Structure formats: C-alpha cells, structure tokens
Amino acid sequence: MNRLTGRPLTDIDHIRQSVSDILLTPIGSRLARRHYGSLLSELIDAAQNPMLNLQLMAACYTAIQQWEPRLTLTGISVIPGAAGQTQLDIRGYYQPSRDPIAFSVPVR
C-alpha cells in the first residue's frame, strides 16, 4: 500500500517504497524495531570523498540485505548533487521473478 495515498502498489513499487524507508530511517529511531533502518543519517553530512562513497554504499547494502529480502542487489551508485543533495541509484532483481529493478533514492 502506498504510504502517501493508501492505494495498492505493485510488488516492485512496494520494494522501491520499502528500500527508501529503510535507507532514510536512522537505526534506533523506531521504538518497536530498534535495529531497523540504516546508517545513512550518520554519514550524509560528512565531506564528499571516495571513502565516504564506499561507506555510503556499504551502509545501503547492509541495510537492504538485512531488511528487504525480496531484492537481490547488483549495484549501488552514489551521485553527488548540488547543494549537498545526494542521490543513491539502486539496481537489482526482484527475488521471486528475477525481474530487473532500478530506482533512485534522494538523500539530504
């Protein structure tokens, strides 16, 4: 179900929504699920450099692998933008059908 409209989602659209929620939720911020989320919030304000990009990709990969079993990752790219706006490009396969899936998650 779409969290904004309440309308039904396809499985792949639900994965996109789920991954965005996982990545943008700081670990420890949910009372009932303290381990849910990712470390992105701890990394996102750091100075842009190649090491940070590796840390961002590792944080994404770890969180997605732990919390979204329907997605098999094939790639994560960090795309720095203007005014500190970073975009994460996620690529993979929908686990049951092996359909390819690609989408972006904007992070601040």
C-alpha positions, 0 to 999 in steps of 0.5 A: 500500500502506498504510504502517501495515498493508501492505494495498492502498489505493485510488488516492485513499487512496494520494494522501491517504497520499502528500500527508501524507508529503510535507507532514510530511517536512522537505526534506533529511531523506531521504538518497536524495531530498534535495529531497523533502518540504516546508517545513512543519517550518520554519514550524509553530512560528512565531506564528499570523498571516495571513502565516504562513497564506499561507506555510503554504499556499504551502509545501503547494502547492509541495510537492504540485505538485512531488511528487504529480502525480496531484492537481490542487489547488483549495484549501488551508485552514489551521485553527488548533487548540488547543494549537498543533495545526494542521490543513491541509484539502486539496481537489482532483481526482484527475488521471486521473478528475477525481474530487473529493478532500478530506482533512485533514492534522494538523500539530504 
